[in-house]
Every structure is written in structure tokens, then in C-alpha cells.
Amino acid sequence: MTVLKPFVMLACVAFVVGFMGCLGALKLATPVSGPVQAPQQSWSSTTSIPTGADDWNLGKRI
């Protein structure tokens, strides 16, 4: 067991460094809170509104 102690310590340090790196990357990836913007409409929730289309080519509202 004495032989494995350095490897266990190295594994613990590597785990802590990796975990802190993931937390740091997550913090950098989140936007900084600034002025509040109005929510944008998603492209999937909008549909085209027919403008002067024929009866056979009307748009649909979902």
C-alpha cells in the first residue's frame, strides 16, 4: 500500500484540478448579467402569414 500512496495522491490532485477546470470553464461560458433584454421569438414558433396568396396556397397557423 505504501507504493500506491503517491499514485493515489496524484489521482486526487488530478481530480480536483480537473473539477475546478470544469467549473471555471462553465463560469466563463455563462454570460455576465447585464441589461435585461426582451426574449427573442424562436424560429420554430413562428409561421408565415399569407399575404395575397391564392386559396390553394394559404399559410397555416400552428
Secondary structure, 3 states (H helix, E strand, C coil): CCCCHHHHHHHHHHHHHHHHHHHHHHHHHCCCCCCCCCCCCCCCCCCCCCCCCCHHHCCCCC
